[in-house]
Amino acid sequence: MKPKVVITNWVHPGVIGFLSGACEVVPNKTREILSREEIVRLAKDTQAIMVFMPDYIDESFLDKCPSLKIVGAALKGYDNFDVNACTNRGIWFSIVPDLLTVPTAELAIGLLIGITRKMLQGDCSIRNRNFRGWRPVFYGSGLSGSTLGIPGMGSVGQAIAKRLSCFDMTIIYNDLIRLSEEKERALDLQYVSLGELLRKSDYVVPMVPLNNATKHLINSGAIAKMKQGSYLINACRGSVVDEMAVAAALETGHLAGYAADVFEMEDWALRDRSCSIPERLLNNMSQTLFTPHLGSAVDSARREISMEAARNQHYTRKHATHAGNDLASPRNMER
């Protein structure tokens, strides 16, 4: 019998076709998110599962899916998945580290320009039939001559810096691991402490993974160090930012604007996470710009991400019997 693989979210037909040659594929043919209970029902006797951002795998899930041998994640950041639990059970866990970088960087820059140039308010004004030609309103802030700070200079942070290099900006960064001098020169970057970054930046764009050290990295204390009238853009993980602290800073005017593609309510692995976006943020139409986790939502990129996850599953199924379980270890997985 062919091994069974469950695909929890919609993927392009070509991905299903690729897996169908060697597997019994159980796809989600809708664009809706399956409940955890439905996924468990489908996966209780499966050997492999392809998972996505809305999914969450922990010990409880694995207890209910005893036949599971391979988890192929169609994503890069795996903070919603207990990789150690998979490793301890001999389950291989794979990610796709290199395919989300450029789309995420582009989206972050789009949010940056959108929030600072008041594009949402301008669009609403036109749709409300208020446009009668140019008026001296909706004045925002430009990028030229400003300073942008990036906490976290991994692949996405570097992609953002590379693309903003032609905007005549000063770009500063902080990271636990400093880039080489050669890389800093190539990207025209300045390394500073996190405190200095917060104090100097007109725009702060965190690009760190979510872990115990980075949860609420941007909290009320960090925001207090930021410039009066500065902007915060979050396209990494929702809980890197304390959303209630941001809401308060917007109301006092300390922050001029907040744009986000990710939200605390998405971080399923955090037991104390909020279950919804704060109303104080949703009701603040004049200082916020939100997108529904569109970081990798480029059709060609999503097709390749899902296909790479399928290839990982196919490769792992063929070679798992000839190697140990090191592939499932977090130390061998790239953020």
ROZA-353148 format. One record per residue (C-alpha): residue in three letters; x, y, z. Coordinates in pm, 1 decimal. Layout:
REM residues N
ala / X / Y / Z
...
This chain:
REM residues 335
met / 0.0 / 0.0 / 0.0
lys / 112.2 / 354.3 / -69.9
pro / 202.0 / 564.3 / 235.2
lys / -60.4 / 823.2 / 325.6
val / 15.2 / 1195.5 / 334.9
val / -226.9 / 1459.3 / 463.5
ile / -198.8 / 1816.5 / 331.7
thr / -361.2 / 2049.3 / 584.0
asn / -403.8 / 2356.4 / 360.9
trp / -473.2 / 2427.6 / -5.3
val / -181.9 / 2375.5 / -243.4
his / -143.5 / 2401.0 / -619.6
pro / -261.5 / 2095.0 / -814.1
gly / 92.4 / 2024.6 / -933.8
val / 203.5 / 1959.6 / -575.9
ile / -71.4 / 1702.8 / -529.1
gly / 22.1 / 1546.6 / -861.5
phe / 387.0 / 1520.9 / -759.5
leu / 303.1 / 1335.0 / -438.7
ser / 30.2 / 1119.3 / -590.6
gly / 282.3 / 911.5 / -782.1
ala / 419.8 / 758.2 / -463.8
cys / 160.4 / 839.2 / -196.3
glu / -205.8 / 830.6 / -114.2
val / -272.0 / 1203.7 / -86.9
val / -543.5 / 1347.9 / 134.5
pro / -553.4 / 1717.0 / 38.4
asn / -749.5 / 2009.2 / 173.8
lys / -917.6 / 2123.3 / -146.8
thr / -1073.4 / 2429.8 / 11.1
arg / -916.7 / 2763.3 / 96.5
glu / -1041.6 / 2730.6 / 454.7
ile / -843.0 / 2630.5 / 761.0
leu / -923.6 / 2286.7 / 899.9
ser / -986.5 / 2258.7 / 1272.0
arg / -730.3 / 2077.0 / 1482.8
glu / -987.2 / 1803.4 / 1546.7
glu / -1043.6 / 1752.8 / 1173.8
ile / -668.8 / 1737.3 / 1104.4
val / -625.5 / 1476.2 / 1378.8
arg / -911.9 / 1274.3 / 1233.2
leu / -750.4 / 1276.7 / 889.2
ala / -397.4 / 1214.2 / 1018.4
lys / -458.0 / 950.6 / 1286.3
asp / -327.4 / 674.2 / 1057.7
thr / -107.9 / 879.7 / 824.5
gln / 266.7 / 836.8 / 774.0
ala / 331.5 / 1193.8 / 658.7
ile / 174.3 / 1536.1 / 691.9
met / 238.9 / 1869.0 / 518.3
val / 178.5 / 2157.5 / 758.7
phe / 147.2 / 2534.3 / 726.7
met / 147.8 / 2849.9 / 938.8
pro / -196.5 / 2796.2 / 1101.4
asp / -102.1 / 2446.4 / 1223.3
tyr / 34.2 / 2348.1 / 1563.3
ile / 199.0 / 2014.8 / 1643.3
asp / 279.6 / 1915.7 / 2000.4
glu / 295.9 / 1602.5 / 2215.2
ser / -83.2 / 1581.7 / 2232.4
phe / -113.4 / 1585.7 / 1853.0
leu / 157.7 / 1321.9 / 1811.7
asp / -8.6 / 1095.4 / 2068.0
lys / -316.4 / 1087.3 / 1845.2
cys / -116.9 / 1018.1 / 1525.7
pro / 103.7 / 720.6 / 1617.7
ser / 187.4 / 626.8 / 1257.2
leu / 338.5 / 965.7 / 1173.4
lys / 697.1 / 950.4 / 1046.6
ile / 744.5 / 1271.2 / 844.6
val / 633.2 / 1631.2 / 901.1
gly / 700.4 / 1849.2 / 598.0
ala / 655.4 / 2215.7 / 689.0
ala / 577.7 / 2457.7 / 405.6
leu / 734.9 / 2742.8 / 600.3
lys / 1058.8 / 2873.7 / 745.9
gly / 986.8 / 2973.0 / 1107.5
tyr / 888.3 / 2663.9 / 1305.1
asp / 801.0 / 2818.6 / 1643.7
asn / 449.2 / 2668.6 / 1631.9
phe / 591.4 / 2315.7 / 1616.4
asp / 751.9 / 2106.7 / 1889.3
val / 1051.6 / 1980.7 / 1693.9
asn / 1202.9 / 1814.8 / 2000.0
ala / 887.5 / 1608.3 / 2044.7
cys / 916.2 / 1496.3 / 1682.1
thr / 1285.6 / 1415.8 / 1722.7
asn / 1226.0 / 1209.8 / 2036.7
arg / 973.5 / 997.1 / 1848.3
gly / 1194.5 / 945.1 / 1544.3
ile / 978.3 / 1174.2 / 1328.6
trp / 1160.4 / 1371.6 / 1060.0
phe / 1078.7 / 1743.6 / 1043.3
ser / 1172.0 / 1956.2 / 740.2
ile / 1137.5 / 2324.9 / 655.3
val / 1189.9 / 2539.2 / 345.4
pro / 1435.7 / 2806.5 / 460.4
asp / 1525.0 / 2991.5 / 142.2
leu / 1200.2 / 3053.4 / -44.9
leu / 1018.8 / 3308.5 / 172.8
thr / 1296.8 / 3565.3 / 205.0
val / 1234.4 / 3791.9 / -93.2
pro / 850.7 / 3796.9 / -74.9
thr / 864.9 / 3877.4 / 296.8
ala / 1119.6 / 4154.3 / 243.0
glu / 906.4 / 4306.4 / -32.8
leu / 596.1 / 4297.7 / 185.4
ala / 777.7 / 4462.2 / 477.3
ile / 892.1 / 4744.0 / 249.1
gly / 538.4 / 4778.8 / 115.1
leu / 405.5 / 4818.6 / 468.5
leu / 678.8 / 5071.7 / 543.9
ile / 590.7 / 5289.3 / 245.8
gly / 216.6 / 5236.6 / 288.0
ile / 201.5 / 5346.7 / 652.0
thr / 439.8 / 5641.9 / 618.3
arg / 274.4 / 5781.9 / 304.6
lys / -82.0 / 5736.2 / 440.3
met / -190.7 / 5524.3 / 146.0
leu / -480.5 / 5357.4 / 327.1
gln / -628.8 / 5690.5 / 435.9
gly / -589.7 / 5827.4 / 84.8
asp / -760.0 / 5524.1 / -67.4
cys / -1050.1 / 5551.4 / 179.9
ser / -1088.0 / 5921.3 / 106.7
ile / -1125.9 / 5854.8 / -266.1
arg / -1369.9 / 5566.0 / -215.4
asn / -1578.7 / 5784.2 / 16.6
arg / -1615.2 / 6029.3 / -271.3
asn / -1413.4 / 6298.5 / -91.4
phe / -1154.6 / 6354.4 / -365.0
arg / -1193.0 / 6683.2 / -553.4
gly / -836.6 / 6716.2 / -673.2
trp / -516.2 / 6786.9 / -483.6
arg / -548.8 / 6920.2 / -130.9
pro / -277.7 / 6985.9 / 134.9
val / -378.1 / 6681.8 / 343.3
phe / -245.2 / 6331.2 / 413.3
tyr / 108.0 / 6459.0 / 454.6
gly / 331.6 / 6171.4 / 557.6
ser / 703.8 / 6110.4 / 593.4
gly / 944.5 / 6006.4 / 320.5
leu / 1227.5 / 5755.5 / 337.4
ser / 1503.7 / 5967.5 / 187.7
gly / 1736.6 / 6109.3 / 452.8
ser / 1582.4 / 5900.6 / 731.9
thr / 1724.6 / 5624.4 / 951.4
leu / 1586.4 / 5272.2 / 950.3
gly / 1673.9 / 5021.0 / 1220.1
ile / 1653.2 / 4644.1 / 1176.5
pro / 1680.7 / 4429.0 / 1490.1
gly / 1776.7 / 4091.3 / 1343.2
met / 1998.6 / 4079.2 / 1035.8
gly / 1925.1 / 3732.5 / 903.2
ser / 1836.6 / 3655.7 / 543.7
val / 1517.0 / 3865.9 / 543.9
gly / 1681.8 / 4157.6 / 720.7
gln / 1961.0 / 4154.1 / 462.7
ala / 1709.3 / 4136.1 / 177.8
ile / 1530.2 / 4443.1 / 316.2
ala / 1857.4 / 4634.9 / 353.4
lys / 1963.0 / 4544.2 / 0.0
arg / 1636.8 / 4667.7 / -149.3
leu / 1632.3 / 4989.0 / 51.2
ser / 1992.3 / 5076.4 / -31.9
cys / 1875.1 / 5293.6 / -323.4
phe / 1638.3 / 5500.5 / -105.1
asp / 1913.1 / 5725.0 / 32.3
met / 1857.2 / 5602.3 / 387.8
thr / 2088.8 / 5529.4 / 677.7
ile / 2033.5 / 5166.7 / 776.2
ile / 2148.4 / 5044.9 / 1117.0
tyr / 2107.8 / 4699.2 / 1266.8
asn / 2157.6 / 4485.3 / 1573.0
asp / 2197.1 / 4110.9 / 1594.1
leu / 2343.0 / 3854.5 / 1833.1
ile / 2582.6 / 3760.6 / 1553.2
arg / 2741.0 / 4056.6 / 1379.5
leu / 2789.3 / 4039.2 / 1003.9
ser / 3137.5 / 4042.2 / 856.7
glu / 3287.8 / 4380.7 / 773.7
glu / 3274.5 / 4283.6 / 407.3
lys / 2901.4 / 4212.0 / 428.2
glu / 2836.7 / 4535.0 / 618.0
arg / 3017.4 / 4733.9 / 350.8
ala / 2832.1 / 4557.0 / 70.7
leu / 2494.8 / 4637.8 / 227.8
asp / 2605.5 / 4978.4 / 363.3
leu / 2505.0 / 4880.4 / 716.5
gln / 2606.9 / 5015.3 / 1054.7
tyr / 2612.2 / 4784.2 / 1357.0
val / 2480.9 / 4939.5 / 1681.2
ser / 2344.6 / 4826.0 / 2014.9
leu / 1971.4 / 4762.2 / 2035.4
gly / 1926.7 / 5065.1 / 2260.0
glu / 2106.9 / 5290.5 / 2013.8
leu / 1903.8 / 5147.2 / 1727.7
leu / 1578.9 / 5231.1 / 1904.8
arg / 1692.8 / 5583.9 / 1989.9
lys / 1819.3 / 5672.9 / 1642.0
ser / 1567.2 / 5510.3 / 1409.5
asp / 1279.3 / 5686.1 / 1239.1
tyr / 1151.1 / 5343.1 / 1137.9
val / 1204.9 / 5017.1 / 1328.3
val / 1155.8 / 4689.0 / 1139.8
pro / 1224.8 / 4385.7 / 1363.2
met / 1326.2 / 4071.2 / 1176.3
val / 1397.3 / 3818.9 / 1450.3
pro / 1262.8 / 3466.9 / 1505.5
leu / 1017.0 / 3415.1 / 1790.1
asn / 1171.1 / 3250.2 / 2094.7
asn / 1193.6 / 3309.8 / 2469.0
ala / 1449.4 / 3587.0 / 2420.3
thr / 1254.0 / 3776.2 / 2153.4
lys / 898.0 / 3747.7 / 2284.1
his / 784.8 / 4109.7 / 2336.5
leu / 1126.8 / 4233.6 / 2235.5
ile / 942.3 / 4551.6 / 2140.5
asn / 758.4 / 4620.1 / 2464.5
ser / 664.5 / 4938.8 / 2649.9
gly / 1021.9 / 4987.3 / 2768.2
ala / 1164.7 / 4948.6 / 2418.9
ile / 900.1 / 5178.0 / 2269.9
ala / 981.2 / 5443.8 / 2531.2
lys / 1337.5 / 5450.0 / 2392.8
met / 1215.5 / 5504.2 / 2036.0
lys / 1197.4 / 5848.3 / 1882.1
gln / 885.4 / 6052.3 / 1935.9
gly / 683.9 / 6016.2 / 1614.7
ser / 867.8 / 5709.3 / 1486.7
tyr / 709.4 / 5412.6 / 1308.5
leu / 710.2 / 5040.0 / 1384.1
ile / 666.0 / 4775.0 / 1114.2
asn / 625.2 / 4406.9 / 1207.1
ala / 647.1 / 4136.3 / 942.0
cys / 834.6 / 3867.9 / 1138.3
arg / 623.1 / 3721.5 / 1423.0
gly / 333.8 / 3882.4 / 1604.7
ser / 453.8 / 3818.3 / 1959.6
val / 788.5 / 3986.1 / 1896.3
val / 579.5 / 4299.7 / 1955.5
asp / 362.1 / 4372.1 / 2258.5
glu / 46.6 / 4483.6 / 2079.1
met / -111.5 / 4646.7 / 2384.3
ala / 203.1 / 4853.4 / 2440.6
val / 189.8 / 4959.3 / 2075.2
ala / -175.4 / 5058.2 / 2106.2
ala / -95.4 / 5274.9 / 2407.5
ala / 200.0 / 5440.6 / 2231.9
leu / -14.2 / 5521.8 / 1929.7
glu / -279.3 / 5681.0 / 2149.1
thr / -25.6 / 5906.2 / 2320.8
gly / 138.3 / 5994.7 / 1989.0
his / 475.6 / 5853.6 / 2087.2
leu / 446.6 / 5623.3 / 1786.8
ala / 325.3 / 5786.4 / 1467.2
gly / 219.9 / 5458.4 / 1311.1
tyr / 221.2 / 5080.0 / 1329.3
ala / 203.9 / 4845.7 / 1031.1
ala / 187.1 / 4468.5 / 1069.6
asp / 148.4 / 4153.1 / 866.7
val / 161.3 / 3924.0 / 1171.7
phe / -23.8 / 3921.4 / 1502.4
glu / 7.4 / 3774.2 / 1849.8
met / -309.8 / 3568.4 / 1806.8
glu / -131.5 / 3358.3 / 1540.2
asp / 136.6 / 3225.5 / 1772.8
trp / -49.3 / 2908.8 / 1868.7
ala / 236.4 / 2760.4 / 2071.8
leu / 219.3 / 3040.7 / 2330.4
arg / -30.6 / 2942.1 / 2598.8
asp / -79.5 / 3302.0 / 2709.9
arg / -132.4 / 3442.5 / 2361.8
ser / -419.8 / 3675.4 / 2286.0
cys / -701.6 / 3510.5 / 2090.0
ser / -774.4 / 3821.8 / 1884.6
ile / -617.9 / 4144.0 / 1763.0
pro / -676.1 / 4419.0 / 2021.8
glu / -975.9 / 4635.4 / 1939.3
arg / -764.8 / 4939.3 / 2027.0
leu / -549.9 / 4861.8 / 1723.0
leu / -833.6 / 4763.7 / 1491.0
asn / -1025.3 / 5080.8 / 1570.8
asn / -723.3 / 5303.6 / 1509.1
met / -765.1 / 5356.8 / 1136.1
ser / -552.7 / 5671.2 / 1116.2
gln / -225.3 / 5528.2 / 1251.5
thr / -224.4 / 5163.0 / 1145.9
leu / -194.7 / 4951.5 / 833.2
phe / -257.4 / 4576.2 / 849.5
thr / -229.2 / 4289.6 / 602.9
pro / -346.2 / 3929.9 / 667.8
his / -8.3 / 3752.4 / 683.4
leu / 76.6 / 3812.5 / 318.3
gly / 453.5 / 3785.1 / 365.4
ser / 495.4 / 3487.7 / 132.3
ala / 168.2 / 3534.4 / -58.7
val / 323.0 / 3550.4 / -404.3
asp / 157.0 / 3281.4 / -615.0
ser / 474.3 / 3152.0 / -777.7
ala / 656.6 / 3156.4 / -442.9
arg / 378.2 / 2967.4 / -263.8
arg / 373.0 / 2707.3 / -539.6
glu / 746.5 / 2650.9 / -503.2
ile / 729.8 / 2650.3 / -121.6
ser / 467.2 / 2376.3 / -121.4
met / 653.3 / 2184.3 / -391.9
glu / 976.5 / 2203.8 / -191.8
ala / 794.5 / 2072.7 / 114.8
ala / 664.4 / 1787.3 / -102.1
arg / 1015.6 / 1715.8 / -231.1
asn / 1142.5 / 1710.9 / 126.8
gln / 881.6 / 1451.8 / 216.3
his / 963.2 / 1242.8 / -90.9
tyr / 1337.0 / 1257.1 / -20.6
thr / 1293.1 / 1179.0 / 348.0
arg / 1068.4 / 881.4 / 277.1
lys / 1331.3 / 736.1 / 44.1
his / 1633.6 / 798.8 / 264.2
ala / 1512.3 / 789.9 / 625.4
thr / 1602.9 / 425.4 / 659.7
his / 1964.9 / 499.6 / 561.8
ala / 2033.1 / 778.0 / 812.0
gly / 1971.7 / 874.3 / 1170.0
asn / 1721.7 / 1130.4 / 1286.5
asp / 1961.3 / 1426.6 / 1277.2
leu / 1750.7 / 1602.9 / 1013.1
ala / 1477.5 / 1648.8 / 1269.5
ser / 1709.3 / 1815.3 / 1517.1
pro / 1668.5 / 2193.3 / 1563.9
arg / 2045.7 / 2237.9 / 1548.5
asn / 2039.8 / 2133.1 / 1182.8
met / 1751.4 / 2359.0 / 1084.9
glu / 1799.8 / 2707.5 / 946.3
arg / 1593.7 / 3002.2 / 1067.2
